[in-house]
Amino acid sequence: MTYHAKVIAGGKIVIPADLRREFGIKDGDMLILERDAEGGLSIMTFEQSVRDSQRRARAIFGSDYSVDQFLKDRRADWGEE
């Protein structure tokens, strides 16, 4: 479905209520705006950004790679183990 948003005074974007409800966006929430490869604009919630980062990390390191394993590997690189 396509939605339209209006830019009002001060560069504020009015996000349609249906989308705010669907994505759980509340007053004061932080949103991430990002240019995409085609020159477009992507808007996501902070939680969506975290999940995307986690997905990218799993693609690189695998799903069984933990923070503990990462730290162990770094310590080994630094000669601490």
Secondary structure, 3 states (H helix, E strand, C coil): CCCCCEEEHHHEEECCHHHHHHHCCCCCCCEEEEECCCCCEEEEEHHHHHHHHHHHHHHHHCCCCCHHHHHHHHHHHCCCC
